[in-house]
Amino acid sequence: MCMIVYDRLWATMKKKGISQYTLIRDYGFSSGQLDRLRKNGNVNAYTLNTLCRILDCRIEDIAEYRKDV
């Protein structure tokens, strides 16, 4: 099975000094959206684009496509 995982997101957030609380409080992210990211669930392109803008990073800094997960 192949899937997109968001393990890199948490490392990038730490590196940039942005917490989950900051995403919720300052950028309007819902705790449900963060939970989907934690569980490698479905998120839309708008969310990924917003995270890249906030974190000033590239998509590969927050998401990774893995084969045989």
Predicted model as a PDB file, atoms N, CA, C, CB and O in Angstrom, pLDDT in the B-factor column:
MODEL        1                                                                  
ATOM      1  N   MET A   1       0.842  -1.182   0.000  1.00 66.00           N  
ATOM      2  CA  MET A   1       0.000   0.000   0.000  1.00 66.00           C  
ATOM      3  C   MET A   1       0.886   1.244   0.000  1.00 66.00           C  
ATOM      4  CB  MET A   1      -0.958  -0.001   1.221  1.00 66.00           C  
ATOM      5  O   MET A   1       1.933   1.255   0.649  1.00 66.00           O  
ATOM      6  N   CYS A   2       0.490   2.267  -0.702  1.00 73.00           N  
ATOM      7  CA  CYS A   2       1.221   3.528  -0.779  1.00 73.00           C  
ATOM      8  C   CYS A   2       0.366   4.619  -0.150  1.00 73.00           C  
ATOM      9  CB  CYS A   2       1.585   3.884  -2.255  1.00 73.00           C  
ATOM     10  O   CYS A   2      -0.863   4.583  -0.204  1.00 73.00           O  
ATOM     11  N   MET A   3       1.049   5.588   0.449  1.00 90.00           N  
ATOM     12  CA  MET A   3       0.287   6.689   1.044  1.00 90.00           C  
ATOM     13  C   MET A   3       1.165   7.909   1.253  1.00 90.00           C  
ATOM     14  CB  MET A   3      -0.332   6.257   2.374  1.00 90.00           C  
ATOM     15  O   MET A   3       2.393   7.824   1.250  1.00 90.00           O  
ATOM     16  N   ILE A   4       0.509   9.041   1.434  1.00 93.00           N  
ATOM     17  CA  ILE A   4       1.191  10.281   1.773  1.00 93.00           C  
ATOM     18  C   ILE A   4       1.202  10.394   3.290  1.00 93.00           C  
ATOM     19  CB  ILE A   4       0.500  11.524   1.108  1.00 93.00           C  
ATOM     20  O   ILE A   4       0.171  10.233   3.944  1.00 93.00           O  
ATOM     21  N   VAL A   5       2.380  10.673   3.843  1.00 95.00           N  
ATOM     22  CA  VAL A   5       2.509  10.831   5.291  1.00 95.00           C  
ATOM     23  C   VAL A   5       3.031  12.241   5.590  1.00 95.00           C  
ATOM     24  CB  VAL A   5       3.462   9.740   5.894  1.00 95.00           C  
ATOM     25  O   VAL A   5       3.711  12.855   4.769  1.00 95.00           O  
ATOM     26  N   TYR A   6       2.698  12.730   6.773  1.00 96.00           N  
ATOM     27  CA  TYR A   6       3.019  14.109   7.151  1.00 96.00           C  
ATOM     28  C   TYR A   6       4.024  14.177   8.294  1.00 96.00           C  
ATOM     29  CB  TYR A   6       1.755  14.849   7.542  1.00 96.00           C  
ATOM     30  O   TYR A   6       4.030  15.146   9.054  1.00 96.00           O  
ATOM     31  N   ASP A   7       4.872  13.162   8.424  1.00 95.00           N  
ATOM     32  CA  ASP A   7       5.867  13.139   9.497  1.00 95.00           C  
ATOM     33  C   ASP A   7       6.796  14.351   9.439  1.00 95.00           C  
ATOM     34  CB  ASP A   7       6.687  11.856   9.423  1.00 95.00           C  
ATOM     35  O   ASP A   7       7.198  14.884  10.473  1.00 95.00           O  
ATOM     36  N   ARG A   8       7.129  14.774   8.243  1.00 96.00           N  
ATOM     37  CA  ARG A   8       8.054  15.901   8.082  1.00 96.00           C  
ATOM     38  C   ARG A   8       7.450  17.222   8.560  1.00 96.00           C  
ATOM     39  CB  ARG A   8       8.467  16.027   6.625  1.00 96.00           C  
ATOM     40  O   ARG A   8       8.181  18.145   8.919  1.00 96.00           O  
ATOM     41  N   LEU A   9       6.132  17.312   8.566  1.00 97.00           N  
ATOM     42  CA  LEU A   9       5.463  18.540   9.005  1.00 97.00           C  
ATOM     43  C   LEU A   9       5.876  18.918  10.416  1.00 97.00           C  
ATOM     44  CB  LEU A   9       3.945  18.376   8.935  1.00 97.00           C  
ATOM     45  O   LEU A   9       6.192  20.078  10.684  1.00 97.00           O  
ATOM     46  N   TRP A  10       5.877  17.953  11.313  1.00 96.00           N  
ATOM     47  CA  TRP A  10       6.131  18.250  12.727  1.00 96.00           C  
ATOM     48  C   TRP A  10       7.565  18.716  12.939  1.00 96.00           C  
ATOM     49  CB  TRP A  10       5.848  17.016  13.595  1.00 96.00           C  
ATOM     50  O   TRP A  10       7.813  19.597  13.762  1.00 96.00           O  
ATOM     51  N   ALA A  11       8.511  18.136  12.207  1.00 96.00           N  
ATOM     52  CA  ALA A  11       9.909  18.572  12.297  1.00 96.00           C  
ATOM     53  C   ALA A  11      10.072  19.984  11.730  1.00 96.00           C  
ATOM     54  CB  ALA A  11      10.834  17.585  11.546  1.00 96.00           C  
ATOM     55  O   ALA A  11      10.813  20.799  12.280  1.00 96.00           O  
ATOM     56  N   THR A  12       9.377  20.262  10.635  1.00 97.00           N  
ATOM     57  CA  THR A  12       9.456  21.594  10.025  1.00 97.00           C  
ATOM     58  C   THR A  12       8.830  22.640  10.937  1.00 97.00           C  
ATOM     59  CB  THR A  12       8.759  21.606   8.651  1.00 97.00           C  
ATOM     60  O   THR A  12       9.356  23.745  11.070  1.00 97.00           O  
ATOM     61  N   MET A  13       7.716  22.298  11.562  1.00 97.00           N  
ATOM     62  CA  MET A  13       7.084  23.226  12.498  1.00 97.00           C  
ATOM     63  C   MET A  13       8.024  23.540  13.657  1.00 97.00           C  
ATOM     64  CB  MET A  13       5.762  22.644  13.026  1.00 97.00           C  
ATOM     65  O   MET A  13       8.159  24.697  14.057  1.00 97.00           O  
ATOM     66  N   LYS A  14       8.666  22.520  14.190  1.00 96.00           N  
ATOM     67  CA  LYS A  14       9.593  22.720  15.309  1.00 96.00           C  
ATOM     68  C   LYS A  14      10.756  23.604  14.875  1.00 96.00           C  
ATOM     69  CB  LYS A  14      10.118  21.364  15.837  1.00 96.00           C  
ATOM     70  O   LYS A  14      11.152  24.521  15.595  1.00 96.00           O  
ATOM     71  N   LYS A  15      11.294  23.327  13.709  1.00 96.00           N  
ATOM     72  CA  LYS A  15      12.419  24.096  13.187  1.00 96.00           C  
ATOM     73  C   LYS A  15      12.046  25.570  12.997  1.00 96.00           C  
ATOM     74  CB  LYS A  15      12.896  23.499  11.858  1.00 96.00           C  
ATOM     75  O   LYS A  15      12.862  26.459  13.238  1.00 96.00           O  
ATOM     76  N   LYS A  16      10.801  25.819  12.563  1.00 95.00           N  
ATOM     77  CA  LYS A  16      10.343  27.187  12.303  1.00 95.00           C  
ATOM     78  C   LYS A  16       9.757  27.869  13.544  1.00 95.00           C  
ATOM     79  CB  LYS A  16       9.306  27.175  11.200  1.00 95.00           C  
ATOM     80  O   LYS A  16       9.419  29.052  13.506  1.00 95.00           O  
ATOM     81  N   GLY A  17       9.642  27.118  14.638  1.00 96.00           N  
ATOM     82  CA  GLY A  17       9.116  27.701  15.873  1.00 96.00           C  
ATOM     83  C   GLY A  17       7.621  27.948  15.852  1.00 96.00           C  
ATOM     84  O   GLY A  17       7.136  28.884  16.488  1.00 96.00           O  
ATOM     85  N   ILE A  18       6.883  27.115  15.126  1.00 96.00           N  
ATOM     86  CA  ILE A  18       5.424  27.247  15.028  1.00 96.00           C  
ATOM     87  C   ILE A  18       4.794  26.030  15.686  1.00 96.00           C  
ATOM     88  CB  ILE A  18       4.954  27.384  13.533  1.00 96.00           C  
ATOM     89  O   ILE A  18       5.048  24.895  15.282  1.00 96.00           O  
ATOM     90  N   SER A  19       3.979  26.268  16.694  1.00 96.00           N  
ATOM     91  CA  SER A  19       3.328  25.167  17.413  1.00 96.00           C  
ATOM     92  C   SER A  19       1.937  24.904  16.838  1.00 96.00           C  
ATOM     93  CB  SER A  19       3.231  25.486  18.925  1.00 96.00           C  
ATOM     94  O   SER A  19       1.405  25.696  16.059  1.00 96.00           O  
ATOM     95  N   GLN A  20       1.372  23.782  17.240  1.00 96.00           N  
ATOM     96  CA  GLN A  20       0.002  23.477  16.847  1.00 96.00           C  
ATOM     97  C   GLN A  20      -0.947  24.532  17.397  1.00 96.00           C  
ATOM     98  CB  GLN A  20      -0.407  22.077  17.339  1.00 96.00           C  
ATOM     99  O   GLN A  20      -1.905  24.925  16.731  1.00 96.00           O  
ATOM    100  N   TYR A  21      -0.676  24.986  18.613  1.00 96.00           N  
ATOM    101  CA  TYR A  21      -1.505  26.031  19.228  1.00 96.00           C  
ATOM    102  C   TYR A  21      -1.459  27.311  18.394  1.00 96.00           C  
ATOM    103  CB  TYR A  21      -1.035  26.320  20.675  1.00 96.00           C  
ATOM    104  O   TYR A  21      -2.483  27.971  18.218  1.00 96.00           O  
ATOM    105  N   THR A  22      -0.293  27.661  17.885  1.00 96.00           N  
ATOM    106  CA  THR A  22      -0.162  28.853  17.042  1.00 96.00           C  
ATOM    107  C   THR A  22      -0.986  28.699  15.768  1.00 96.00           C  
ATOM    108  CB  THR A  22       1.318  29.112  16.691  1.00 96.00           C  
ATOM    109  O   THR A  22      -1.646  29.644  15.335  1.00 96.00           O  
ATOM    110  N   LEU A  23      -0.949  27.514  15.169  1.00 96.00           N  
ATOM    111  CA  LEU A  23      -1.753  27.288  13.963  1.00 96.00           C  
ATOM    112  C   LEU A  23      -3.233  27.476  14.250  1.00 96.00           C  
ATOM    113  CB  LEU A  23      -1.504  25.883  13.406  1.00 96.00           C  
ATOM    114  O   LEU A  23      -3.965  28.043  13.438  1.00 96.00           O  
ATOM    115  N   ILE A  24      -3.664  27.005  15.395  1.00 96.00           N  
ATOM    116  CA  ILE A  24      -5.084  27.132  15.766  1.00 96.00           C  
ATOM    117  C   ILE A  24      -5.424  28.589  16.077  1.00 96.00           C  
ATOM    118  CB  ILE A  24      -5.415  26.232  16.988  1.00 96.00           C  
ATOM    119  O   ILE A  24      -6.380  29.143  15.533  1.00 96.00           O  
ATOM    120  N   ARG A  25      -4.637  29.201  16.954  1.00 96.00           N  
ATOM    121  CA  ARG A  25      -4.937  30.551  17.443  1.00 96.00           C  
ATOM    122  C   ARG A  25      -4.727  31.626  16.386  1.00 96.00           C  
ATOM    123  CB  ARG A  25      -4.082  30.863  18.647  1.00 96.00           C  
ATOM    124  O   ARG A  25      -5.590  32.484  16.198  1.00 96.00           O  
ATOM    125  N   ASP A  26      -3.596  31.591  15.695  1.00 96.00           N  
ATOM    126  CA  ASP A  26      -3.241  32.689  14.800  1.00 96.00           C  
ATOM    127  C   ASP A  26      -3.649  32.479  13.346  1.00 96.00           C  
ATOM    128  CB  ASP A  26      -1.780  32.912  14.860  1.00 96.00           C  
ATOM    129  O   ASP A  26      -3.789  33.444  12.594  1.00 96.00           O  
ATOM    130  N   TYR A  27      -3.838  31.226  12.949  1.00 95.00           N  
ATOM    131  CA  TYR A  27      -4.108  30.954  11.540  1.00 95.00           C  
ATOM    132  C   TYR A  27      -5.442  30.251  11.289  1.00 95.00           C  
ATOM    133  CB  TYR A  27      -3.004  30.124  10.976  1.00 95.00           C  
ATOM    134  O   TYR A  27      -5.766  29.926  10.146  1.00 95.00           O  
ATOM    135  N   GLY A  28      -6.212  30.018  12.343  1.00 94.00           N  
ATOM    136  CA  GLY A  28      -7.549  29.474  12.168  1.00 94.00           C  
ATOM    137  C   GLY A  28      -7.628  28.003  11.816  1.00 94.00           C  
ATOM    138  O   GLY A  28      -8.661  27.546  11.328  1.00 94.00           O  
ATOM    139  N   PHE A  29      -6.564  27.250  12.051  1.00 92.00           N  
ATOM    140  CA  PHE A  29      -6.634  25.806  11.817  1.00 92.00           C  
ATOM    141  C   PHE A  29      -7.531  25.185  12.877  1.00 92.00           C  
ATOM    142  CB  PHE A  29      -5.212  25.156  11.840  1.00 92.00           C  
ATOM    143  O   PHE A  29      -7.562  25.638  14.021  1.00 92.00           O  
ATOM    144  N   SER A  30      -8.249  24.160  12.495  1.00 92.00           N  
ATOM    145  CA  SER A  30      -9.074  23.449  13.466  1.00 92.00           C  
ATOM    146  C   SER A  30      -8.255  22.309  14.072  1.00 92.00           C  
ATOM    147  CB  SER A  30     -10.379  22.908  12.803  1.00 92.00           C  
ATOM    148  O   SER A  30      -7.323  21.797  13.452  1.00 92.00           O  
ATOM    149  N   SER A  31      -8.617  21.929  15.273  1.00 93.00           N  
ATOM    150  CA  SER A  31      -7.938  20.801  15.901  1.00 93.00           C  
ATOM    151  C   SER A  31      -8.213  19.526  15.106  1.00 93.00           C  
ATOM    152  CB  SER A  31      -8.393  20.636  17.375  1.00 93.00           C  
ATOM    153  O   SER A  31      -7.375  18.624  15.080  1.00 93.00           O  
ATOM    154  N   GLY A  32      -9.369  19.439  14.462  1.00 94.00           N  
ATOM    155  CA  GLY A  32      -9.705  18.291  13.624  1.00 94.00           C  
ATOM    156  C   GLY A  32      -8.778  18.176  12.421  1.00 94.00           C  
ATOM    157  O   GLY A  32      -8.371  17.078  12.040  1.00 94.00           O  
ATOM    158  N   GLN A  33      -8.451  19.314  11.832  1.00 94.00           N  
ATOM    159  CA  GLN A  33      -7.537  19.314  10.683  1.00 94.00           C  
ATOM    160  C   GLN A  33      -6.144  18.834  11.115  1.00 94.00           C  
ATOM    161  CB  GLN A  33      -7.450  20.736  10.052  1.00 94.00           C  
ATOM    162  O   GLN A  33      -5.510  18.041  10.418  1.00 94.00           O  
ATOM    163  N   LEU A  34      -5.685  19.316  12.252  1.00 95.00           N  
ATOM    164  CA  LEU A  34      -4.389  18.880  12.773  1.00 95.00           C  
ATOM    165  C   LEU A  34      -4.416  17.399  13.128  1.00 95.00           C  
ATOM    166  CB  LEU A  34      -3.996  19.710  14.001  1.00 95.00           C  
ATOM    167  O   LEU A  34      -3.419  16.698  12.953  1.00 95.00           O  
ATOM    168  N   ASP A  35      -5.540  16.924  13.622  1.00 96.00           N  
ATOM    169  CA  ASP A  35      -5.671  15.512  13.950  1.00 96.00           C  
ATOM    170  C   ASP A  35      -5.570  14.653  12.684  1.00 96.00           C  
ATOM    171  CB  ASP A  35      -7.005  15.253  14.671  1.00 96.00           C  
ATOM    172  O   ASP A  35      -4.938  13.597  12.701  1.00 96.00           O  
ATOM    173  N   ARG A  36      -6.191  15.103  11.587  1.00 95.00           N  
ATOM    174  CA  ARG A  36      -6.086  14.370  10.314  1.00 95.00           C  
ATOM    175  C   ARG A  36      -4.636  14.319   9.841  1.00 95.00           C  
ATOM    176  CB  ARG A  36      -6.975  15.029   9.230  1.00 95.00           C  
ATOM    177  O   ARG A  36      -4.183  13.297   9.325  1.00 95.00           O  
ATOM    178  N   LEU A  37      -3.909  15.422  10.017  1.00 96.00           N  
ATOM    179  CA  LEU A  37      -2.496  15.437   9.641  1.00 96.00           C  
ATOM    180  C   LEU A  37      -1.689  14.479  10.516  1.00 96.00           C  
ATOM    181  CB  LEU A  37      -1.928  16.861   9.751  1.00 96.00           C  
ATOM    182  O   LEU A  37      -0.818  13.765  10.019  1.00 96.00           O  
ATOM    183  N   ARG A  38      -1.978  14.464  11.814  1.00 94.00           N  
ATOM    184  CA  ARG A  38      -1.278  13.556  12.734  1.00 94.00           C  
ATOM    185  C   ARG A  38      -1.509  12.102  12.357  1.00 94.00           C  
ATOM    186  CB  ARG A  38      -1.734  13.796  14.174  1.00 94.00           C  
ATOM    187  O   ARG A  38      -0.610  11.270  12.484  1.00 94.00           O  
ATOM    188  N   LYS A  39      -2.715  11.800  11.895  1.00 94.00           N  
ATOM    189  CA  LYS A  39      -3.082  10.428  11.548  1.00 94.00           C  
ATOM    190  C   LYS A  39      -2.850  10.113  10.073  1.00 94.00           C  
ATOM    191  CB  LYS A  39      -4.533  10.181  11.897  1.00 94.00           C  
ATOM    192  O   LYS A  39      -3.289   9.074   9.580  1.00 94.00           O  
ATOM    193  N   ASN A  40      -2.156  11.017   9.365  1.00 94.00           N  
ATOM    194  CA  ASN A  40      -1.903  10.853   7.929  1.00 94.00           C  
ATOM    195  C   ASN A  40      -3.193  10.642   7.148  1.00 94.00           C  
ATOM    196  CB  ASN A  40      -0.960   9.678   7.690  1.00 94.00           C  
ATOM    197  O   ASN A  40      -3.253   9.841   6.215  1.00 94.00           O  
ATOM    198  N   GLY A  41      -4.218  11.375   7.549  1.00 93.00           N  
ATOM    199  CA  GLY A  41      -5.513  11.291   6.883  1.00 93.00           C  
ATOM    200  C   GLY A  41      -5.595  12.196   5.668  1.00 93.00           C  
ATOM    201  O   GLY A  41      -4.599  12.778   5.237  1.00 93.00           O  
ATOM    202  N   ASN A  42      -6.790  12.303   5.127  1.00 92.00           N  
ATOM    203  CA  ASN A  42      -7.017  13.122   3.942  1.00 92.00           C  
ATOM    204  C   ASN A  42      -7.063  14.601   4.310  1.00 92.00           C  
ATOM    205  CB  ASN A  42      -8.318  12.708   3.245  1.00 92.00           C  
ATOM    206  O   ASN A  42      -7.806  15.013   5.201  1.00 92.00           O  
ATOM    207  N   VAL A  43      -6.264  15.379   3.612  1.00 93.00           N  
ATOM    208  CA  VAL A  43      -6.317  16.834   3.715  1.00 93.00           C  
ATOM    209  C   VAL A  43      -6.317  17.383   2.299  1.00 93.00           C  
ATOM    210  CB  VAL A  43      -5.113  17.408   4.556  1.00 93.00           C  
ATOM    211  O   VAL A  43      -5.812  16.738   1.381  1.00 93.00           O  
ATOM    212  N   ASN A  44      -6.875  18.556   2.119  1.00 93.00           N  
ATOM    213  CA  ASN A  44      -6.971  19.090   0.761  1.00 93.00           C  
ATOM    214  C   ASN A  44      -5.758  19.946   0.400  1.00 93.00           C  
ATOM    215  CB  ASN A  44      -8.247  19.910   0.611  1.00 93.00           C  
ATOM    216  O   ASN A  44      -4.950  20.308   1.255  1.00 93.00           O  
ATOM    217  N   ALA A  45      -5.658  20.253  -0.876  1.00 94.00           N  
ATOM    218  CA  ALA A  45      -4.520  21.019  -1.385  1.00 94.00           C  
ATOM    219  C   ALA A  45      -4.486  22.415  -0.776  1.00 94.00           C  
ATOM    220  CB  ALA A  45      -4.579  21.113  -2.915  1.00 94.00           C  
ATOM    221  O   ALA A  45      -3.403  22.964  -0.570  1.00 94.00           O  
ATOM    222  N   TYR A  46      -5.630  22.995  -0.485  1.00 94.00           N  
ATOM    223  CA  TYR A  46      -5.673  24.315   0.141  1.00 94.00           C  
ATOM    224  C   TYR A  46      -4.945  24.292   1.486  1.00 94.00           C  
ATOM    225  CB  TYR A  46      -7.134  24.779   0.328  1.00 94.00           C  
ATOM    226  O   TYR A  46      -4.185  25.209   1.796  1.00 94.00           O  
ATOM    227  N   THR A  47      -5.171  23.265   2.272  1.00 94.00           N  
ATOM    228  CA  THR A  47      -4.523  23.132   3.575  1.00 94.00           C  
ATOM    229  C   THR A  47      -3.013  23.005   3.416  1.00 94.00           C  
ATOM    230  CB  THR A  47      -5.080  21.917   4.332  1.00 94.00           C  
ATOM    231  O   THR A  47      -2.257  23.651   4.142  1.00 94.00           O  
ATOM    232  N   LEU A  48      -2.569  22.180   2.477  1.00 96.00           N  
ATOM    233  CA  LEU A  48      -1.139  22.007   2.245  1.00 96.00           C  
ATOM    234  C   LEU A  48      -0.508  23.305   1.760  1.00 96.00           C  
ATOM    235  CB  LEU A  48      -0.892  20.887   1.231  1.00 96.00           C  
ATOM    236  O   LEU A  48       0.593  23.660   2.181  1.00 96.00           O  
ATOM    237  N   ASN A  49      -1.198  24.006   0.885  1.00 96.00           N  
ATOM    238  CA  ASN A  49      -0.711  25.285   0.387  1.00 96.00           C  
ATOM    239  C   ASN A  49      -0.587  26.296   1.527  1.00 96.00           C  
ATOM    240  CB  ASN A  49      -1.644  25.825  -0.707  1.00 96.00           C  
ATOM    241  O   ASN A  49       0.396  27.032   1.610  1.00 96.00           O  
ATOM    242  N   THR A  50      -1.585  26.326   2.396  1.00 96.00           N  
ATOM    243  CA  THR A  50      -1.578  27.243   3.534  1.00 96.00           C  
ATOM    244  C   THR A  50      -0.417  26.928   4.470  1.00 96.00           C  
ATOM    245  CB  THR A  50      -2.912  27.168   4.297  1.00 96.00           C  
ATOM    246  O   THR A  50       0.269  27.838   4.935  1.00 96.00           O  
ATOM    247  N   LEU A  51      -0.195  25.659   4.746  1.00 96.00           N  
ATOM    248  CA  LEU A  51       0.927  25.270   5.610  1.00 96.00           C  
ATOM    249  C   LEU A  51       2.263  25.683   4.994  1.00 96.00           C  
ATOM    250  CB  LEU A  51       0.910  23.751   5.863  1.00 96.00           C  
ATOM    251  O   LEU A  51       3.141  26.179   5.699  1.00 96.00           O  
ATOM    252  N   CYS A  52       2.420  25.484   3.701  1.00 97.00           N  
ATOM    253  CA  CYS A  52       3.661  25.881   3.027  1.00 97.00           C  
ATOM    254  C   CYS A  52       3.867  27.394   3.114  1.00 97.00           C  
ATOM    255  CB  CYS A  52       3.641  25.433   1.551  1.00 97.00           C  
ATOM    256  O   CYS A  52       4.991  27.863   3.294  1.00 97.00           O  
ATOM    257  N   ARG A  53       2.787  28.149   2.988  1.00 96.00           N  
ATOM    258  CA  ARG A  53       2.881  29.610   3.090  1.00 96.00           C  
ATOM    259  C   ARG A  53       3.258  30.032   4.502  1.00 96.00           C  
ATOM    260  CB  ARG A  53       1.554  30.266   2.682  1.00 96.00           C  
ATOM    261  O   ARG A  53       4.155  30.854   4.686  1.00 96.00           O  
ATOM    262  N   ILE A  54       2.581  29.477   5.496  1.00 96.00           N  
ATOM    263  CA  ILE A  54       2.837  29.824   6.897  1.00 96.00           C  
ATOM    264  C   ILE A  54       4.259  29.459   7.299  1.00 96.00           C  
ATOM    265  CB  ILE A  54       1.834  29.117   7.817  1.00 96.00           C  
ATOM    266  O   ILE A  54       4.948  30.241   7.953  1.00 96.00           O  
ATOM    267  N   LEU A  55       4.690  28.272   6.906  1.00 97.00           N  
ATOM    268  CA  LEU A  55       6.002  27.769   7.305  1.00 97.00           C  
ATOM    269  C   LEU A  55       7.121  28.207   6.360  1.00 97.00           C  
ATOM    270  CB  LEU A  55       5.967  26.263   7.381  1.00 97.00           C  
ATOM    271  O   LEU A  55       8.296  27.938   6.608  1.00 97.00           O  
ATOM    272  N   ASP A  56       6.742  28.886   5.273  1.00 97.00           N  
ATOM    273  CA  ASP A  56       7.703  29.324   4.266  1.00 97.00           C  
ATOM    274  C   ASP A  56       8.594  28.146   3.853  1.00 97.00           C  
ATOM    275  CB  ASP A  56       8.563  30.501   4.804  1.00 97.00           C  
ATOM    276  O   ASP A  56       9.818  28.188   3.972  1.00 97.00           O  
ATOM    277  N   CYS A  57       7.923  27.094   3.362  1.00 97.00           N  
ATOM    278  CA  CYS A  57       8.639  25.877   2.994  1.00 97.00           C  
ATOM    279  C   CYS A  57       8.044  25.278   1.725  1.00 97.00           C  
ATOM    280  CB  CYS A  57       8.596  24.853   4.142  1.00 97.00           C  
ATOM    281  O   CYS A  57       7.072  25.794   1.174  1.00 97.00           O  
ATOM    282  N   ARG A  58       8.637  24.195   1.280  1.00 97.00           N  
ATOM    283  CA  ARG A  58       8.150  23.474   0.109  1.00 97.00           C  
ATOM    284  C   ARG A  58       7.300  22.295   0.570  1.00 97.00           C  
ATOM    285  CB  ARG A  58       9.332  22.991  -0.784  1.00 97.00           C  
ATOM    286  O   ARG A  58       7.372  21.884   1.728  1.00 97.00           O  
ATOM    287  N   ILE A  59       6.505  21.763  -0.332  1.00 97.00           N  
ATOM    288  CA  ILE A  59       5.609  20.660  -0.004  1.00 97.00           C  
ATOM    289  C   ILE A  59       6.390  19.459   0.534  1.00 97.00           C  
ATOM    290  CB  ILE A  59       4.796  20.252  -1.238  1.00 97.00           C  
ATOM    291  O   ILE A  59       5.913  18.765   1.433  1.00 97.00           O  
ATOM    292  N   GLU A  60       7.580  19.209  -0.005  1.00 96.00           N  
ATOM    293  CA  GLU A  60       8.349  18.062   0.470  1.00 96.00           C  
ATOM    294  C   GLU A  60       8.915  18.262   1.870  1.00 96.00           C  
ATOM    295  CB  GLU A  60       9.471  17.774  -0.486  1.00 96.00           C  
ATOM    296  O   GLU A  60       9.458  17.327   2.459  1.00 96.00           O  
ATOM    297  N   ASP A  61       8.793  19.476   2.407  1.00 97.00           N  
ATOM    298  CA  ASP A  61       9.181  19.727   3.793  1.00 97.00           C  
ATOM    299  C   ASP A  61       8.087  19.323   4.784  1.00 97.00           C  
ATOM    300  CB  ASP A  61       9.521  21.197   3.977  1.00 97.00           C  
ATOM    301  O   ASP A  61       8.322  19.249   5.990  1.00 97.00           O  
ATOM    302  N   ILE A  62       6.882  19.061   4.254  1.00 97.00           N  
ATOM    303  CA  ILE A  62       5.783  18.686   5.152  1.00 97.00           C  
ATOM    304  C   ILE A  62       5.130  17.352   4.802  1.00 97.00           C  
ATOM    305  CB  ILE A  62       4.737  19.760   5.140  1.00 97.00           C  
ATOM    306  O   ILE A  62       4.487  16.732   5.649  1.00 97.00           O  
ATOM    307  N   ALA A  63       5.292  16.915   3.566  1.00 96.00           N  
ATOM    308  CA  ALA A  63       4.627  15.674   3.143  1.00 96.00           C  
ATOM    309  C   ALA A  63       5.604  14.794   2.371  1.00 96.00           C  
ATOM    310  CB  ALA A  63       3.380  15.986   2.272  1.00 96.00           C  
ATOM    311  O   ALA A  63       6.539  15.273   1.731  1.00 96.00           O  
ATOM    312  N   GLU A  64       5.353  13.487   2.455  1.00 95.00           N  
ATOM    313  CA  GLU A  64       6.192  12.520   1.756  1.00 95.00           C  
ATOM    314  C   GLU A  64       5.316  11.382   1.240  1.00 95.00           C  
ATOM    315  CB  GLU A  64       7.316  11.976   2.689  1.00 95.00           C  
ATOM    316  O   GLU A  64       4.451  10.879   1.958  1.00 95.00           O  
ATOM    317  N   TYR A  65       5.543  10.988   0.014  1.00 93.00           N  
ATOM    318  CA  TYR A  65       4.856   9.837  -0.558  1.00 93.00           C  
ATOM    319  C   TYR A  65       5.686   8.599  -0.284  1.00 93.00           C  
ATOM    320  CB  TYR A  65       4.614  10.019  -2.082  1.00 93.00           C  
ATOM    321  O   TYR A  65       6.846   8.519  -0.689  1.00 93.00           O  
ATOM    322  N   ARG A  66       5.099   7.640   0.396  1.00 90.00           N  
ATOM    323  CA  ARG A  66       5.823   6.404   0.730  1.00 90.00           C  
ATOM    324  C   ARG A  66       5.155   5.205   0.092  1.00 90.00           C  
ATOM    325  CB  ARG A  66       5.904   6.210   2.253  1.00 90.00           C  
ATOM    326  O   ARG A  66       3.931   5.074   0.105  1.00 90.00           O  
ATOM    327  N   LYS A  67       5.966   4.344  -0.458  1.00 87.00           N  
ATOM    328  CA  LYS A  67       5.482   3.078  -0.991  1.00 87.00           C  
ATOM    329  C   LYS A  67       5.547   2.024   0.101  1.00 87.00           C  
ATOM    330  CB  LYS A  67       6.305   2.641  -2.230  1.00 87.00           C  
ATOM    331  O   LYS A  67       6.415   2.069   0.973  1.00 87.00           O  
ATOM    332  N   ASP A  68       4.646   1.103   0.046  1.00 74.00           N  
ATOM    333  CA  ASP A  68       4.646  -0.058   0.955  1.00 74.00           C  
ATOM    334  C   ASP A  68       4.646   0.325   2.431  1.00 74.00           C  
ATOM    335  CB  ASP A  68       5.847  -0.924   0.674  1.00 74.00           C  
ATOM    336  O   ASP A  68       5.424  -0.197   3.229  1.00 74.00           O  
ATOM    337  N   VAL A  69       3.766   1.236   2.764  1.00 58.00           N  
ATOM    338  CA  VAL A  69       3.633   1.629   4.173  1.00 58.00           C  
ATOM    339  C   VAL A  69       2.653   0.703   4.849  1.00 58.00           C  
ATOM    340  CB  VAL A  69       3.172   3.105   4.312  1.00 58.00           C  
ATOM    341  O   VAL A  69       2.387   0.849   6.042  1.00 58.00           O  
TER     342      VAL A  69                                                      
ENDMDL                                                                          
END                                                                             
